[in-house]
């Protein structure tokens, strides 16, 4: 109120009337503009189309204005030009997605304003200012730039209104100024979801000559955003768009006569009745039970019950009967204000009932086509599960024969039952809107329980170790010590991640670590960023030093990691002071350099390492890898470079994870630097534990556990199942101009930082996994070896994701008429589909890395073996 004094004065003086216009989700620009100009509620796929807007073909206000010969001008968001190509006689569009620009994007609009207001060759002038939205994305609702930007908008309104008053005094006709917002924003400035802050938009009408001075009622005036379309249509005397589901806004027609107001309500009712008849074939309101009320002078409103068809016909006929009665009284001038109020109330009761029903009807789709899609997904899911079952049966039956001395080793245990139980819990929870909104609690519970099960399994192995010889007892106790330390690291890091963000929808106001650090000041956050980066570099170099062999090659790879990390730390020190400094040209160039270095380091390691890794032709694995020596025949060891493959995958896996974490330090909000470090620490701990798991757990249990940790990390970074938590500002870091493809990729990278990180860790998991339980036949070929190493790391994530995707598709189909289908279930489905893309990208990366490294190393070993060279 303090930042927009002129608009407040207009409301106080009765020169304007304002409303809270409730926007339907998704609260992003393109579908909201469609709702304003057509009165129709779009589908949730408009979120995707928002980044690649196509021409609007539905009936809309601008199309109606064009038919009446109106000339239109548009300045601002280029989304209008994409929705209505060739419609404007003049236009100057700006990109709506380059959120780093908060100044020029509005100056490009205001620079034309004085000239356009002095012209008289247009009938409609559209000004779409973007700066306010961009300020929110960068700094949130409480940004230091928010108040100045609001004051700037207030000055724009003052300029336009002053010009309007001058024109009217000069006899140039009446002009209506409509000020609307397409959506609201959350506290951190994002939008897309269904919270009150995001759906609470503005509809302000200046120039209606209603002379309403009690503007305190503004807080009580709530309408739907789709109501703007029919209201503007009838104010300007053009047909209501045929797919409109909105209702006339009461209070905007006060300057009309009683006849005109009732005629407007009648037209709106006719239009909605036609829509109802299109949705309900056979609906006819000509003969309705309400006809009996036409002679009931004591009743002004009937009680309508029954099916939807009966109820809407009853309400419609009730309004028509009252209106017709009023018309007959109008001839004799015997009507009263009570009669008029009863007619208005009857019309609005029908309009609101019809509008609500039609809004829900948007979710109705061809059930047969949807059933076919679900059947195809079920078939795909069953195929994946059958493959996993077949491989389990093949591997574990052979292992059982090999390790028949170990009783009960492959019987079902508590961890395996829990892993499968989690799937059941997730599927059941999908049917609850509250559980979907607060899904993070499920994943945190899963990971915490999983840590306890791992600790229990480790403790159970202590008695077995005590019965061994003193030397084996020492080694066994050492392994158990590493395992228990790893579990405690998992527990502590998991609890810290759990408390970093209060995720979800309903409890975000509760205190958490991130809020505490933000209150402490940006200097502390910057210090945590630097410490996190240094610890990441140290952890990576320490892990590479554990390799022991190939020191020269490891030193080269480690040096490239060190350079990448130091460049990032330098960027943080120079440009990470605040979000506005980081948008400078020098900061953008520095980020692009970091992008290039990280890309070269990652791709270079992946491509070059298998060619540079030294290969020993004659050496077997008896001394270096005792795990392999027990199960791999000598012939296989001599034929295939399995040891070199493990070393190569270990380094490549660390390259993937380290570069990915540095990329996240660069793109994520500064407050998320410590959680990124903790996720890397979790992976390091789980890899240490996995290297000693051996016979204690089946491999599919380990892979599923990694998948669960990745999903828990996803929510620990502040993500949720609402679109409002998507970090739009980070998607433009390092970009000097807007690109839909690049910004979309960066947005995906930021959102799915944790799941992809844990999927990439599968590369290192394959290298450190205890393989002593594997039984490899002497006649095994390369395909069999690849199947043994890749089957579970690839198929288990695909299988888990397929179960969740199929189950949620069925849930969404069943919930298509649910009250929260747009606000809760539809955004969640978009996340589920995006997670599917994430899983396929991660699995493809793991499989591609494994196959490429194996084939290159096998080729080199075969060539060196045939030449008799043994480079040591």
C-alpha positions in Angstrom: 0.0 0.0 0.0 2.9 2.4 0.7 4.6 1.6 -2.6 1.5 2.3 -4.8 0.0 5.5 -3.3 -1.7 6.6 -6.5 -3.7 3.4 -7.0 -4.7 3.5 -3.3 -6.0 7.0 -3.9 -8.0 5.8 -6.9 -9.6 3.1 -4.7 -10.3 5.5 -1.9 -11.9 8.1 -4.2 -14.2 5.6 -5.9 -12.4 6.1 -9.2 -11.4 2.4 -9.3 -12.8 -0.9 -8.1 -10.6 -3.8 -7.3 -10.9 -7.5 -6.9 -8.8 -10.5 -5.8 -8.9 -12.5 -9.0 -8.3 -16.2 -8.1 -6.1 -17.8 -10.8 -6.4 -21.5 -11.5 -3.2 -23.6 -11.5 -0.8 -23.8 -13.2 0.1 -20.3 -12.3 2.4 -19.5 -15.2 2.0 -16.8 -17.8 0.7 -18.4 -20.9 -2.3 -20.4 -19.5 -3.2 -17.4 -17.4 -3.3 -15.1 -20.4 -5.5 -17.6 -22.2 -7.9 -17.6 -19.2 -8.1 -13.8 -19.2 -8.8 -13.4 -22.9 -11.0 -16.5 -23.5 -12.4 -17.3 -20.1 -11.5 -21.0 -20.6 -9.4 -23.1 -18.2 -6.5 -24.8 -20.0 -4.9 -28.1 -19.3 -1.8 -28.7 -17.1 0.3 -29.4 -20.2 0.2 -25.6 -20.7 3.1 -25.6 -18.3 5.3 -27.2 -21.0 3.7 -25.1 -23.8 4.5 -22.0 -21.7 8.1 -22.3 -23.0 7.0 -22.7 -26.6 3.8 -20.8 -27.0 1.6 -21.5 -30.1 -1.1 -19.3 -31.6 -4.4 -19.3 -29.7 -7.1 -20.8 -31.9 -9.9 -20.7 -29.4 -12.5 -18.0 -29.5 -11.2 -15.0 -27.5 -11.7 -11.3 -26.8 -9.0 -10.1 -29.1 -10.5 -12.1 -32.0 -13.9 -10.5 -31.3 -12.4 -7.0 -31.1 -10.7 -7.6 -34.5 -14.0 -8.6 -36.0 -15.5 -5.3 -34.8 -12.7 -3.5 -36.6 -10.6 -2.6 -33.5 -7.0 -1.7 -34.0 -4.7 -3.0 -31.3 -1.1 -2.3 -30.0 0.9 -4.5 -27.8 4.0 -3.6 -25.8 5.8 -6.0 -23.4 5.8 -9.8 -23.0 6.3 -11.5 -26.4 3.9 -14.3 -25.3 1.1 -12.0 -26.7 2.8 -12.0 -30.1 3.0 -15.8 -30.1 -0.6 -16.2 -29.0 -1.9 -13.6 -31.5 0.5 -13.4 -34.5 -0.3 -10.6 -37.0 -3.0 -9.1 -34.8 -1.3 -5.9 -33.7 -0.8 -2.8 -35.8 2.3 -2.0 -33.7 4.2 -4.1 -31.2 7.5 -4.3 -29.3 7.9 -7.7 -27.6 10.4 -8.7 -24.9 11.4 -12.1 -23.7 9.6 -13.1 -20.5 12.0 -15.8 -19.4 15.3 -13.9 -19.1 14.6 -13.2 -15.4 18.0 -11.5 -14.7 16.7 -8.4 -16.5 14.6 -6.3 -14.2 15.2 -2.9 -15.7 15.5 -2.9 -19.5 12.5 -5.3 -19.8 10.2 -2.6 -18.5 12.0 0.4 -20.1 11.3 -1.2 -23.4 7.6 -0.8 -22.7 7.6 2.6 -21.0 9.7 4.3 -23.7 6.7 4.0 -26.1 4.1 5.0 -23.6 4.0 8.8 -24.0 3.9 8.4 -27.8 1.1 5.8 -27.7 -1.0 7.8 -25.3 -0.9 10.8 -27.6 -2.1 8.8 -30.6 -5.7 8.1 -31.5 -5.3 5.3 -34.0 -5.8 2.4 -31.6 -8.7 1.0 -29.7 -6.9 -1.4 -27.4 -3.4 -0.9 -25.9 -1.9 -3.9 -24.1 1.1 -3.2 -21.8 2.6 -6.3 -20.2 5.3 -5.4 -17.7 7.6 -8.2 -16.6 10.0 -6.5 -14.1 7.9 -7.2 -11.1 7.9 -10.9 -11.8 11.6 -10.9 -12.5 12.4 -9.1 -9.2 10.4 -11.8 -7.4 12.3 -14.7 -9.1 15.6 -13.2 -8.3 15.1 -11.8 -4.7 11.7 -13.0 -3.5 8.7 -10.9 -2.3 10.9 -9.1 0.2 13.6 -8.1 -2.3 15.1 -4.6 -1.9 14.0 -4.0 -5.5 10.3 -4.8 -4.9 9.2 -1.5 -3.5 10.9 0.6 -6.1 9.5 -1.6 -8.8 6.0 -1.3 -7.4 6.4 2.5 -7.2 7.5 2.5 -10.9 4.3 0.6 -11.8 2.3 3.1 -9.8 3.8 6.0 -11.8 2.8 4.2 -15.0 -0.8 3.9 -13.8 -0.7 7.6 -12.9 0.5 8.6 -16.3 -2.1 6.5 -18.1 -5.0 7.7 -15.8 -4.0 11.3 -16.1 -4.0 11.0 -19.9 -7.4 9.3 -19.7 -8.9 12.1 -17.7 -7.5 14.7 -20.1 -9.0 12.8 -23.1 -12.4 12.6 -21.5 -12.4 16.3 -20.6 -11.6 17.0 -24.3 -14.6 15.0 -25.4 -12.6 12.1 -26.9 -14.9 9.4 -25.4 -14.6 7.1 -22.5 -11.6 4.9 -21.8 -11.4 1.9 -19.5 -8.1 1.1 -17.8 -7.9 -2.6 -16.6 -4.9 -3.6 -14.4 -4.5 -7.3 -14.0 -1.8 -9.7 -12.9 -1.5 -13.2 -14.4 -0.5 -14.8 -11.1 0.9 -14.2 -7.6 4.1 -15.4 -6.1 5.4 -17.2 -3.1 7.7 -15.7 -0.4 10.7 -16.7 -2.5 9.2 -15.2 -5.6 8.3 -18.4 -7.5 5.0 -19.4 -8.9 3.3 -22.3 -10.8 1.5 -24.0 -7.9 -1.8 -23.6 -6.2 -1.0 -21.9 -2.9 -3.0 -18.8 -1.9 0.0 -16.5 -2.6 0.4 -17.9 -6.1 -3.3 -17.9 -7.1 -4.1 -14.5 -5.6 -3.9 -12.1 -8.6 -5.3 -8.6 -9.3 -8.2 -7.3 -11.3 -8.5 -3.5 -11.0 -11.0 -1.5 -13.1 -10.4 2.3 -13.5 -12.9 4.4 -15.3 -16.2 2.6 -14.8 -17.8 5.6 -13.2 -19.3 3.6 -10.4 -18.4 6.1 -7.8 -17.9 3.5 -5.1 -15.9 5.1 -2.3 -16.0 2.3 0.2 -12.9 0.5 -1.0 -12.4 -1.3 2.3 -14.6 -4.0 0.8 -11.8 -4.7 -1.7 -10.4 -7.4 0.6 -13.7 -9.2 0.4 -14.2 -8.9 -3.3 -13.0 -12.2 -4.7 -13.7 -13.4 -8.2 -12.2 -15.9 -10.6 -9.7 -14.9 -13.2 -11.8 -16.4 -15.9 -14.6 -13.9 -15.0 -12.6 -11.1 -16.6 -13.3 -12.3 -20.1 -17.1 -12.2 -20.1 -17.1 -9.0 -18.1 -14.9 -7.1 -20.7 -16.9 -8.7 -23.5 -20.2 -7.3 -22.4 -18.8 -4.0 -21.2 -17.6 -3.4 -24.8 -20.6 -5.0 -26.5 -18.9 -7.9 -28.2 -19.9 -11.6 -28.0 -18.7 -13.6 -25.0 -16.0 -16.2 -26.1 -17.8 -19.4 -26.7 -15.7 -21.6 -24.4 -15.9 -19.1 -21.5 -16.7 -20.6 -18.1 -16.5 -17.3 -16.3 -19.3 -15.3 -14.6 -19.9 -11.5 -14.9 -18.2 -9.6 -12.1 -20.8 -8.0 -10.0 -20.1 -4.3 -9.4 -18.6 -3.6 -12.8 -22.0 -2.9 -14.4 -23.3 -0.3 -11.9 -23.4 2.4 -14.5 -25.8 0.2 -16.6 -29.5 0.5 -16.4 -31.5 -2.3 -14.7 -32.5 -3.6 -18.2 -29.0 -3.6 -19.4 -27.7 -5.4 -16.3 -30.3 -8.2 -16.6 -29.7 -8.5 -20.3 -26.0 -9.0 -19.6 -26.7 -11.7 -17.1 -29.1 -13.3 -19.5 -26.4 -13.4 -22.3 -23.9 -14.9 -19.9 -26.5 -17.5 -18.9 -27.3 -18.4 -22.5 -23.6 -18.8 -23.3 -23.0 -21.1 -20.3 -26.2 -23.1 -21.1 -24.8 -23.8 -24.6 -21.6 -25.1 -23.1 -23.6 -27.3 -20.7 -25.6 -28.7 -23.6 -22.4 -29.5 -25.5 -21.1 -31.4 -22.4 -24.5 -33.0 -21.6 -26.0 -34.2 -24.9 -29.8 -34.3 -24.7 -30.0 -31.5 -22.0 -33.1 -29.5 -22.7 -34.4 -26.9 -20.3 -37.6 -26.1 -22.3 -39.8 -28.4 -20.1 -38.5 -28.2 -16.6 -40.1 -28.9 -13.2 -39.5 -25.3 -12.4 -42.3 -24.2 -14.8 -44.7 -24.8 -11.9 -43.1 -21.8 -10.1 -44.2 -19.3 -12.8 -47.5 -18.7 -11.0 -46.1 -18.9 -7.5 -46.1 -15.2 -6.6 -44.9 -16.0 -3.0 -41.7 -17.7 -4.1 -38.8 -16.0 -5.7 -36.4 -19.0 -5.7 -37.0 -22.7 -5.9 -34.9 -25.4 -4.3 -33.4 -27.5 -7.0 -32.2 -31.0 -6.2 -31.5 -34.1 -8.2 -29.0 -34.9 -10.9 -26.8 -32.2 -12.5 -29.1 -32.0 -15.5 -32.2 -31.5 -13.4 -30.5 -29.0 -11.1 -29.0 -26.7 -13.8 -32.3 -26.7 -15.7 -34.2 -25.9 -12.6 -31.9 -23.0 -11.7 -31.9 -21.7 -15.3 -35.7 -21.9 -15.6 -36.1 -20.3 -12.2 -34.0 -17.3 -13.3 -35.8 -17.0 -16.7 -39.3 -17.2 -15.1 -38.4 -14.5 -12.7 -36.9 -12.4 -15.5 -40.0 -12.8 -17.7 -42.2 -11.9 -14.8 -40.2 -8.8 -14.2 -40.4 -7.8 -17.9 -44.2 -8.0 -17.7 -44.2 -5.8 -14.6 -41.8 -3.4 -16.3 -44.5 -2.6 -18.8 -46.9 -1.5 -16.0 -44.1 0.0 -13.9 -45.2 -2.2 -11.0 -41.8 -3.9 -10.2 -39.8 -3.3 -7.1 -36.1 -3.4 -6.2 -36.8 -6.6 -4.3 -38.0 -8.2 -7.6 -34.8 -7.0 -9.4 -32.5 -8.3 -6.6 -34.3 -11.7 -6.7 -33.6 -12.0 -10.5 -30.0 -11.1 -10.1 -29.6 -13.6 -7.3 -31.3 -16.3 -9.4 -29.1 -15.7 -12.4 -25.9 -15.7 -10.3 -26.9 -18.9 -8.6 -27.2 -20.6 -12.0 -24.1 -19.0 -13.3 -21.9 -20.0 -10.4 -23.2 -23.6 -10.4 -22.7 -24.0 -14.1 -19.3 -22.4 -14.0 -18.0 -24.6 -11.2 -19.3 -27.7 -12.9 -17.8 -26.8 -16.3 -14.5 -25.9 -14.6 -14.3 -29.4 -13.2 -15.5 -30.9 -16.5 -12.2 -29.8 -18.1 -10.5 -32.9 -16.7 -12.8 -35.3 -18.5 -10.9 -37.1 -21.3 -11.7 -40.1 -23.5 -11.5 -43.0 -21.0 -10.9 -45.6 -23.7 -7.8 -43.8 -24.9 -6.5 -43.3 -21.4 -7.1 -47.0 -20.6 -5.1 -48.0 -23.6 -2.2 -45.8 -22.4 -2.4 -47.3 -18.9 -2.4 -50.8 -20.4 0.7 -50.0 -22.4 2.5 -48.7 -19.3 1.4 -51.8 -17.3 2.9 -54.0 -20.1 6.2 -52.1 -20.0 6.3 -52.3 -16.2 5.7 -56.1 -16.3 8.4 -56.6 -18.9 10.9 -54.7 -16.7 9.9 -56.7 -13.6 10.1 -60.0 -15.4 13.6 -59.1 -16.6 14.7 -58.3 -13.0 13.1 -61.5 -11.7 14.8 -63.6 -14.5 18.2 -62.1 -13.7 17.8 -62.6 -10.0 16.9 -66.2 -10.6 19.8 -66.8 -12.9 22.4 -65.1 -10.7 21.3 -66.1 -7.2 20.5 -69.8 -8.1 24.1 -70.1 -9.4 25.4 -68.3 -6.3 23.4 -70.6 -4.0 25.0 -73.6 -5.6 28.4 -72.1 -5.2 27.9 -71.0 -1.6 25.8 -73.9 -0.4 27.9 -74.0 2.7 26.4 -70.7 3.9 23.0 -71.5 5.2 20.1 -69.2 4.6 22.2 -66.6 2.8 19.6 -66.0 0.1 16.5 -66.3 2.1 14.4 -63.2 2.4 15.6 -60.8 5.1 14.2 -57.7 6.7 16.0 -55.2 4.4 14.6 -56.9 1.3 11.1 -56.9 2.7 11.5 -53.3 3.6 12.6 -52.2 0.2 9.5 -53.9 -1.4 7.3 -52.5 1.4 8.5 -49.0 0.6 7.1 -49.4 -3.0 3.7 -50.4 -1.5 3.8 -47.4 0.9 4.5 -45.0 -2.0 1.8 -46.5 -4.2 -0.8 -46.3 -1.5 0.2 -42.7 -0.5 -0.3 -41.5 -4.0 -4.1 -41.6 -3.5 -3.9 -39.0 -0.7 -3.6 -35.3 -1.7 -2.0 -34.5 1.7 0.6 -37.3 1.3 1.4 -36.0 -2.2 1.9 -32.5 -0.9 4.2 -33.7 2.0 5.9 -36.6 0.2 9.3 -35.6 1.6 8.3 -37.1 5.0 8.0 -40.5 3.4 11.4 -40.4 1.8 13.1 -39.2 5.0 11.4 -41.9 7.0 12.5 -44.5 4.4 16.2 -43.4 4.5 16.3 -43.2 8.3 14.7 -46.7 8.6 17.1 -48.0 6.0 20.1 -46.8 8.0 18.8 -48.6 11.1 18.4 -51.8 9.1 22.0 -51.5 7.8 23.2 -51.0 11.3 21.2 -54.1 12.5 22.7 -56.2 9.7 26.2 -55.1 10.6 25.7 -55.8 14.3 24.5 -59.3 13.5 27.7 -60.1 11.7 29.8 -59.4 14.8 29.3 -62.9 16.4 30.3 -64.6 13.1 33.6 -62.6 13.0 34.5 -63.5 16.6 34.6 -67.2 15.7 37.3 -66.7 13.1 41.1 -66.9 13.5 42.9 -63.9 15.0 44.1 -62.5 11.6 40.7 -62.9 9.9 39.1 -61.5 13.1 41.3 -58.4 12.8 40.3 -57.9 9.1 36.7 -58.7 9.8 36.5 -56.3 12.7 38.2 -53.6 10.6 35.6 -54.0 7.9 32.8 -53.8 10.4 34.3 -50.7 11.9 34.3 -49.1 8.4 30.7 -50.2 7.9 29.5 -48.8 11.2 31.3 -45.5 10.6 29.7 -45.3 7.2 26.3 -45.8 8.8 26.8 -43.1 11.4 27.8 -40.7 8.6 24.6 -41.6 6.7 22.5 -41.0 9.8 24.1 -37.7 10.7 24.1 -36.3 7.1 20.5 -37.5 6.6 19.3 -35.8 9.7 21.0 -32.6 8.7 19.5 -32.8 5.2 16.1 -33.4 6.8 16.3 -30.2 8.8 17.8 -28.0 6.1 14.5 -27.1 4.4 10.9 -27.3 5.6 9.7 -28.7 2.3 6.2 -29.5 1.1 3.3 -27.1 1.1 1.7 -26.8 4.5 4.6 -26.4 6.9 7.0 -24.2 5.0 6.7 -21.5 7.6 8.3 -23.6 10.3 11.9 -22.8 11.2 14.7 -24.7 9.5 18.5 -24.4 9.1 18.2 -22.5 5.8 16.0 -19.8 7.3 18.4 -19.5 10.3 21.4 -19.0 8.0 19.5 -16.5 5.8 18.7 -14.5 8.9 22.3 -14.7 10.0 23.4 -12.9 6.8 24.9 -13.5 3.4 28.5 -13.5 4.7 27.8 -16.7 6.6 26.2 -18.3 3.5 29.2 -17.3 1.4 31.5 -18.8 4.0 29.6 -22.1 3.9 29.8 -22.1 0.1 33.6 -21.8 0.2 34.0 -24.4 2.9 31.7 -26.8 1.0 33.7 -26.3 -2.2 37.0 -26.9 -0.4 35.7 -30.1 1.3 34.4 -31.4 -2.0 37.8 -30.9 -3.6 39.6 -32.6 -0.7 37.2 -35.5 -0.6 37.6 -36.1 -4.4 41.4 -35.9 -4.2 41.5 -38.2 -1.2 39.3 -40.8 -3.0 41.6 -40.7 -6.0 44.6 -41.3 -3.8 42.9 -44.5 -2.5 43.4 -46.0 -6.0 47.0 -46.6 -5.2 48.1 -47.5 -8.7 48.4 -45.5 -12.0 49.7 -42.5 -10.0 50.7 -40.4 -13.0 47.3 -40.7 -14.7 45.4 -40.2 -11.4 47.5 -37.0 -10.8 46.5 -35.6 -14.2 42.8 -36.3 -13.5 43.1 -34.9 -10.0 44.8 -31.8 -11.3 41.9 -31.1 -13.7 39.5 -31.5 -10.8 41.5 -29.1 -8.7 41.6 -26.5 -11.4 37.8 -26.8 -11.9 37.2 -26.5 -8.1 39.5 -23.5 -7.7 37.8 -21.6 -10.6 34.4 -22.1 -8.9 35.7 -20.9 -5.6 37.1 -17.8 -7.3 33.8 -17.2 -8.9 32.0 -17.5 -5.5 34.5 -15.0 -3.9 34.1 -12.5 -6.7 30.5 -12.6 -7.8 28.4 -14.5 -5.3 27.8 -11.5 -3.0 24.3 -11.2 -4.2 22.1 -12.2 -7.1 22.3 -8.8 -8.9 26.1 -8.6 -9.0 26.2 -12.1 -10.4 24.3 -11.0 -13.5 27.1 -8.8 -14.8 28.9 -9.4 -18.0 32.1 -10.4 -16.3 30.3 -12.9 -14.1 28.5 -14.4 -17.0 31.8 -14.8 -18.9 33.4 -16.4 -15.8 30.5 -18.9 -15.5 30.8 -19.8 -19.2 34.5 -20.6 -18.6 33.6 -22.8 -15.7 31.0 -24.6 -17.8 33.6 -25.2 -20.5 36.2 -26.5 -18.0 33.8 -28.8 -16.3 32.6 -30.2 -19.6 36.1 -30.8 -20.9 37.2 -32.4 -17.6 34.2 -34.7 -17.6 34.0 -35.7 -21.2 37.8 -35.8 -21.5 38.0 -38.2 -18.5 35.3 -40.4 -19.9 36.7 -40.6 -23.5 40.5 -40.7 -22.8 40.8 -42.7 -19.6 40.2 -46.2 -21.1 42.8 -45.4 -23.8 45.4 -44.2 -21.3 44.9 -46.7 -18.5 47.9 -49.1 -18.4 47.0 -52.7 -19.1 48.9 -55.7 -17.7 48.5 -58.7 -20.1 49.8 -61.5 -17.9 48.9 -60.3 -14.4 45.8 -61.8 -12.6 43.9 -60.6 -9.6 45.2 -62.8 -6.9 46.9 -60.1 -5.0 45.3 -56.9 -5.9 41.6 -57.8 -5.8 40.9 -60.7 -3.6 37.2 -60.3 -4.2 37.6 -61.1 -7.9 40.1 -63.9 -7.5 37.6 -66.1 -5.8 35.1 -66.1 -8.5 36.7 -65.2 -11.8 38.3 -68.0 -13.7 42.0 -67.5 -14.7 41.0 -67.7 -18.4 38.6 -64.8 -18.0 41.1 -62.8 -16.1 43.6 -63.2 -18.8 41.2 -62.5 -21.6 39.3 -59.5 -20.2 40.8 -56.4 -18.4 38.4 -56.5 -15.4 40.9 -54.9 -13.0 41.7 -52.1 -15.4 37.9 -51.7 -16.0 37.3 -51.3 -12.3 40.1 -48.7 -12.0 38.8 -46.8 -15.0 35.2 -46.8 -13.7 36.3 -45.6 -10.3 38.0 -42.5 -11.7 35.3 -41.9 -14.3 32.6 -42.2 -11.6 34.4 -39.7 -9.4 34.7 -37.4 -12.4 31.0 -37.5 -13.0 30.0 -36.9 -9.4 32.6 -34.2 -8.6 31.9 -32.2 -11.8 28.1 -32.6 -11.2 28.5 -31.3 -7.6 30.6 -28.3 -8.8 28.0 -27.6 -11.4 25.3 -27.6 -8.6 27.4 -25.3 -6.4 27.3 -22.9 -9.4 23.6 -23.2 -10.3 21.8 -23.9 -7.0 20.8 -21.2 -4.5 23.8 -20.4 -2.3 21.9 -21.8 0.7 22.0 -25.3 -0.9 25.8 -25.6 -1.0 26.1 -27.6 2.2 23.3 -30.0 1.2 25.2 -30.7 -2.0 28.3 -31.5 0.0 26.3 -33.8 2.3 24.9 -35.7 -0.6 28.4 -36.4 -1.9 29.4 -37.5 1.6 26.4 -39.8 1.7 27.5 -41.4 -1.6 31.1 -41.8 -0.3 29.8 -43.5 2.8 27.5 -45.8 1.0 30.3 -46.8 -1.4 32.5 -47.7 1.5 29.7 -49.8 3.0 29.0 -51.4 -0.4 32.5 -52.5 -0.9 32.2 -54.7 2.2 28.5 -55.7 1.8 29.4 -58.8 -0.2 27.2 -61.7 0.8 25.1 -59.7 3.3 22.7 -58.1 0.8 21.5 -58.8 -2.7 22.6 -56.3 -5.3 19.1 -55.1 -6.2 18.6 -54.1 -2.6 21.7 -51.9 -2.7 20.7 -50.3 -6.0 17.2 -49.6 -4.7 18.7 -48.1 -1.5 20.8 -45.7 -3.7 17.6 -44.7 -5.6 15.8 -44.0 -2.4 18.6 -41.8 -1.1 18.6 -39.9 -4.3 14.9 -39.1 -3.9 15.3 -38.1 -0.3 18.1 -35.7 -1.4 15.7 -34.3 -4.0 13.4 -33.0 -1.3 16.2 -32.1 1.0 17.3 -29.5 -1.6 14.0 -27.7 -1.1 12.1 -29.3 -4.0 8.4 -30.3 -3.6 5.5 -31.5 -5.7 4.4 -28.0 -6.5 5.8 -26.0 -9.4 6.5 -23.0 -7.2 9.7 -24.6 -5.9 11.3 -24.8 -9.3 14.3 -22.4 -9.3 13.8 -20.3 -12.4 16.5 -17.7 -11.6 19.3 -20.4 -11.6 18.3 -21.4 -15.1 19.8 -18.2 -16.5 23.2 -18.3 -14.8 25.9 -17.9 -17.4 23.5 -16.9 -20.2 23.9 -13.6 -21.9 20.7 -14.0 -23.9 17.6 -16.0 -23.6 17.4 -19.6 -25.0 14.5 -21.8 -24.4 16.5 -25.0 -24.8 19.5 -24.0 -22.7 17.4 -22.5 -19.9 15.2 -25.6 -19.9 18.2 -27.9 -19.6 19.6 -25.8 -16.7 16.3 -25.8 -14.9 16.1 -29.6 -15.3 19.7 -29.9 -14.0 18.9 -27.8 -10.9 15.7 -29.6 -10.1 17.0 -33.1 -10.4 20.4 -32.5 -8.9 20.2 -35.3 -6.3 18.5 -38.1 -8.3 21.0 -37.7 -11.2 23.9 -37.5 -8.8 23.0 -40.9 -7.2 22.3 -42.4 -10.6 25.8 -41.3 -11.8 27.3 -42.8 -8.6 26.3 -46.2 -10.1 29.5 -46.0 -12.2 31.6 -45.9 -9.1 29.4 -48.4 -7.4 30.2 -51.0 -10.1 33.9 -50.4 -9.5 33.9 -50.8 -5.7 31.3 -53.5 -5.4 32.4 -56.7 -3.7 32.1 -59.3 -6.5 33.2 -62.4 -4.6 29.7 -63.7 -4.6 29.5 -63.7 -8.4 30.1 -67.0 -10.1 31.4 -66.5 -13.6 31.6 -69.6 -15.9 34.9 -70.3 -17.7 33.2 -69.9 -21.2 31.7 -66.5 -20.3 31.9 -63.9 -23.2 31.9 -60.1 -23.1 28.1 -60.0 -23.3 27.8 -62.1 -20.2 30.3 -60.0 -18.2 28.5 -56.8 -19.2 25.1 -58.4 -18.2 26.5 -59.3 -14.8 27.9 -55.8 -14.1 25.1 -53.7 -15.7 21.9 -55.7 -15.2 20.9 -54.5 -11.7 22.4 -50.9 -11.9 20.3 -50.3 -15.0 17.1 -52.4 -14.5 16.4 -51.7 -10.9 16.0 -47.9 -11.2 14.0 -48.4 -14.4 11.8 -51.0 -12.6 11.2 -48.8 -9.5 10.4 -45.8 -11.7 8.1 -47.8 -13.9 6.1 -49.0 -10.9 5.7 -45.5 -9.6 4.9 -44.0 -13.0 2.3 -46.7 -13.8 0.7 -46.5 -10.3 0.4 -42.7 -10.4 -1.0 -42.7 -13.9 -3.8 -45.0 -12.6 -4.3 -42.7 -9.5 -4.5 -39.6 -11.7 -7.1 -41.3 -13.9 -9.2 -42.2 -10.9 -8.8 -38.7 -9.4 -9.5 -36.8 -12.6 -12.7 -35.4 -11.0 -11.1 -34.7 -7.6 -11.3 -31.2 -6.1 -7.4 -31.0 -6.1 -6.7 -32.6 -9.5 -5.2 -29.3 -10.8 -3.6 -28.1 -7.7 -2.0 -31.3 -6.3 -2.3 -34.4 -8.6 -1.5 -32.8 -11.9 1.8 -31.0 -10.8 2.8 -34.3 -9.1 2.3 -36.1 -12.4 4.5 -33.7 -14.2 7.2 -34.4 -11.7 6.7 -38.1 -12.1 7.1 -37.8 -15.9 10.2 -35.6 -15.5 11.7 -38.1 -13.0 11.2 -40.8 -15.7 13.3 -38.7 -18.1 15.9 -38.2 -15.3 16.1 -42.0 -14.7 16.5 -42.8 -18.3 19.2 -40.2 -18.7 21.1 -41.5 -15.7 20.8 -45.2 -16.7 21.8 -44.4 -20.3 24.9 -42.6 -18.9 25.9 -45.5 -16.7 25.3 -48.1 -19.4 27.2 -46.0 -22.1 30.2 -45.4 -19.8 30.4 -49.1 -18.8 30.1 -50.4 -22.4 32.5 -47.9 -23.9 35.2 -48.4 -21.2 34.9 -52.2 -21.4 35.1 -52.4 -25.2 38.1 -50.0 -25.4 40.0 -51.8 -22.7 39.2 -55.3 -24.1 40.3 -54.1 -27.6 43.6 -52.8 -26.1 44.2 -56.0 -24.1 43.6 -58.2 -27.2 45.9 -56.1 -29.3 48.7 -56.1 -26.7 48.2 -59.8 -26.0 48.6 -60.6 -29.7 51.8 -58.6 -29.8 53.2 -60.0 -26.6 53.8 -56.6 -25.0 53.4 -56.3 -21.3 53.9 -52.6 -20.3 54.2 -52.5 -16.5 
